[in-house]
Amino acid sequence: MVGQPARRGRNHFKHLVKRIIAMTYAIIGFGSIGQALARAFARNNIEVTVASRRPPEELLPQAQAIGPKVIPGTLQEAAKADVIILAVLFEGHRDIGKLLPDWKGKTIIDAMNSNDPVEMLDNLPSSAFAAKSFPGAKFVKGFNHLLSRTLATDPKVEGGHRVVFLSSDDEAAAAQVADVAKQLGFAPVYLGKFNEGGNLVQARGRVWGPLIFQDLFKKEQ
C-alpha cells in the first residue's frame, strides 16, 4: 500500500512528460516574420506547421529551403496546434480568429504590430484588442519588436542570447511562451501586463514603444 501512491505519482509524471513532448507548434503568416521564426524552429530541429492564405503547395519551396521540419499546411491545420504564432498583418487577425469558435487550450503568440489609431482599438493595447478575436485563448505578445532580418539570424552570439520581450495579462501563459523562446535559443524577458510594461513594445497609432527594434543580448537565458 505504501508504494501505490508513488507508482501513481510516477505514472502521472510520465503522462506530463508525454504531454510536453507532444506539444505542437504553428506559424500563421509566412511573410518575412513568419519565415524568420520558421528558421528558428528549423535551427533547433523542432517541427512547426506554417500556413497562410496561400495553399500549402505554394509555400512548399520556401519551407523546404528553410528545413525539413518546416511543414506547410492549411490554416485549419495550423489552428489545431497547441502554440500558434500570429505573424499576419494586424488587420488580418479577425479572419484568423474565425477559424475556430473557441480557442480554449490554445496559446497564441502575437508577433503583430498595428498602426491603427488607439481610438480604433477601443483604447486598448493592440494585443489586448486582438485577443478579443480569439475567445478562450491564452494570449502573449512576443517576437514583434525585432526586424525580420534580425529575427532570422541565430540568436546565440558570442556566448549570449538575443532578448525577446514578452507581455501578457496571463503570467502562466507568458511562462509557457518563455519556455518556447528558450527552446528557440532566445533569452525571454517578461515585461508584465499588456497595459503596463507591455506598452514598451506596443505599436499604436504610429507611436512606437521605446523597446521596438532594440536588439539586446543576455549572457544567460
Secondary structure by P-SEA (a helix, b strand, c coil): ccaaaaaaaaaaaaaaaaaaaabbbbbccccaaaaaaaaaaaaacbbbbbbcccccccaaaaaaaaccccccccaaaaaaccbbbbcccccaaaaaaacccccccbbbbccccccccccccccccaaaaaaccccccccccccccccccccccccccccbbbbbbbbcccaaaaaaaaaaaaaabbbbbbccccccccccccccccccccccccccccccc
